[in-house]
Structures are given as C-alpha cells and as structure tokens.
C-alpha cells in the first residue's frame, strides 16, 4: 500500500504502524505523549503537556460530562 503514497506520507505510515501509535492512545502513556506532541507543534507557548495531570485529578467529573454529552450528541445525530 505504501507504494501508492508520496514518500513522506509512506514514511509516516511506516512509523505509525511500527511504533503502534494507536495502541498507546487509550493509555496514560499515550495521553501524555499525545499532549506533549501537540504542545510542541502549537505555535504559541502553552501548558498542554500538563493536561494529563489535570485530567487524572478530574477524571470522574470529565468522564461524567463526556458521557452526558454523548447521550445528547447521539440523540441529535439520530434525529437528523
């Protein structure tokens, strides 16, 4: 499949698969690495790299808000 892509994108796909990036997303390590990576790419000074610490302090509250939102979002989508 990589033969169909531009070399830069094929290289990205290669590392994406070999480093199993998606495997890490649901873990604490994945959250930390994602926040660090995005933080470095934002064009202004930020504290996104500290988000996991805040998330884990407020995880129950954030999860509850997200679950409530998803109930409403599913209803809204299904009504369309």
BELLIN-V848310 format. One record per residue. N is the residue number from 1. RES is the residue in three letters. PSI is psi in whole degrees, 0 to 359 (999 if undefined). Layout:
N,RES,PSI ; N,RES,PSI
This chain:
1,UNK,323 ; 2,UNK,336 ; 3,UNK,337 ; 4,UNK,348 ; 5,UNK,159 ; 6,UNK,152 ; 7,UNK,320 ; 8,UNK,317 ; 9,UNK,322 ; 10,UNK,321 ; 11,UNK,318 ; 12,UNK,313 ; 13,UNK,319 ; 14,UNK,309 ; 15,UNK,324 ; 16,UNK,315 ; 17,UNK,310 ; 18,UNK,328 ; 19,UNK,357 ; 20,UNK,49 ; 21,UNK,317 ; 22,UNK,331 ; 23,UNK,332 ; 24,UNK,341 ; 25,UNK,319 ; 26,UNK,5 ; 27,UNK,165 ; 28,UNK,320 ; 29,UNK,316 ; 30,UNK,318 ; 31,UNK,315 ; 32,UNK,312 ; 33,UNK,321 ; 34,UNK,313 ; 35,UNK,319 ; 36,UNK,316 ; 37,UNK,314 ; 38,UNK,321 ; 39,UNK,319 ; 40,UNK,332 ; 41,UNK,347 ; 42,UNK,139 ; 43,UNK,358 ; 44,UNK,160 ; 45,UNK,137 ; 46,UNK,171 ; 47,UNK,27 ; 48,UNK,329 ; 49,UNK,344 ; 50,UNK,358 ; 51,UNK,318 ; 52,UNK,321 ; 53,UNK,315 ; 54,UNK,319 ; 55,UNK,312 ; 56,UNK,331 ; 57,UNK,326 ; 58,UNK,21 ; 59,UNK,315 ; 60,UNK,316 ; 61,UNK,316 ; 62,UNK,316 ; 63,UNK,318 ; 64,UNK,315 ; 65,UNK,316 ; 66,UNK,315 ; 67,UNK,319 ; 68,UNK,315 ; 69,UNK,315 ; 70,UNK,324 ; 71,UNK,311 ; 72,UNK,319 ; 73,UNK,317 ; 74,UNK,317 ; 75,UNK,313 ; 76,UNK,315 ; 77,UNK,317 ; 78,UNK,337 ; 79,UNK,346 ; 80,UNK,999
